[in-house]
């Protein structure tokens, strides 16, 4: 398992971690940051999907979890990859997706997937800063009647008290990596530096 995590950390560092000498990345809070983490290139990479699914599955496989999901779209690749790995392992954990707003037509539901009220679920997300996206997902899942027993974050930026805010609702919160892990990975002298940017960047993804 440790070997798999190292492979994923290397991939995240290569594809998803960016920095600048000056704080030029605008976060959803409006604050400027010297580094930016965009997990989507890693989550949509074939190897990234396999590694993420394997890691998350191993964290929840013996917990009696019925489903894994979160707020679209940051959670979707994580949930789908985990569900697929679970099927391959003979467990069959379902994935679900939480819309940012309920559909205005058809069933008008907000949660997509075959989840049933009372089932135990894990909420996942790609990057956490303020924790607002995860908190929204937890509340939507609980409103639907699901029992949220754990939260798994791909990368915790360790800022704005995001993890602590989530823990006030669901005490069992586990990041796979933190921004400190990415910084240490770069500074150990064996790795290529993250891509440095010197031009204005687009605002960070709303899940931050």
JORA-V169464 format. One record per pair of residues at least 24 apart in sequence whose ideal C-beta (glycine too) atoms are under 7 Angstrom apart, sorted by the first residue. I is the first residue (numbers start at 1). GAP is how many residues later the second one is. If there is no record, write none. Layout:
# JORA-V169464
<<I GAP> <I GAP>>
This chain:
# JORA-V169464
<<1 57> <4 47> <4 50> <4 51> <5 50> <7 44> <8 43> <8 44> <8 47> <9 168> <9 172> <9 176> <11 31> <11 34> <11 36> <11 37> <11 40> <12 30> <12 143> <12 165> <12 170> <13 169> <13 172> <13 173> <13 178> <13 181> <15 26> <15 27> <15 30> <16 25> <16 26> <17 165> <17 177> <18 176> <18 177> <18 179> <19 175> <19 177> <20 176> <20 177> <20 178> <24 176> <24 177> <25 176> <25 179> <26 177> <26 178> <27 102> <27 177> <27 181> <28 175> <28 176> <28 178> <28 180> <29 101> <29 131> <35 144> <36 165> <36 168> <37 90> <37 118> <37 120> <37 142> <38 167> <39 87> <39 88> <39 115> <39 116> <43 34> <43 35> <43 83> <44 33> <49 28> <49 32> <52 26> <52 29> <52 102> <53 28> <53 29> <53 31> <53 32> <54 31> <55 121> <56 26> <56 68> <56 96> <57 25> <57 28> <57 29> <57 32> <59 93> <59 115> <60 62> <60 90> <61 30> <63 86> <63 87> <64 56> <65 28> <65 55> <65 56> <65 57> <66 27> <66 28> <66 53> <66 54> <66 55> <67 26> <67 27> <67 28> <67 29> <67 46> <67 48> <67 52> <67 54> <68 25> <68 27> <68 53> <68 54> <68 56> <69 26> <69 27> <69 28> <69 29> <69 44> <69 52> <69 55> <70 28> <70 53> <70 54> <70 55> <70 64> <70 67> <71 27> <71 29> <71 54> <71 62> <71 65> <71 66> <72 25> <72 26> <72 27> <72 28> <74 51> <74 52> <74 59> <74 131> <74 133> <75 49> <75 50> <75 62> <78 46> <78 48> <78 76> <79 45> <98 39> <98 42> <98 43> <110 30> <111 29> <111 33> <115 31> <117 27> <117 28> <117 29> <118 27> <118 29> <119 27> <119 28> <120 27> <120 29> <121 25> <121 26> <121 27> <122 27> <122 28> <122 30> <123 25> <123 28> <124 28> <125 28> <125 82> <126 28> <126 29> <126 81> <127 27> <127 28> <127 30> <127 78> <127 80> <127 81> <128 25> <128 28> <128 29> <128 34> <128 35> <129 28> <129 30> <129 31> <129 33> <129 79> <130 30> <130 32> <131 31> <131 32> <131 34> <131 35> <133 73> <133 74> <134 32> <135 30> <135 31> <135 34> <138 31> <138 32> <150 24> <152 24> <155 24> <157 51>>
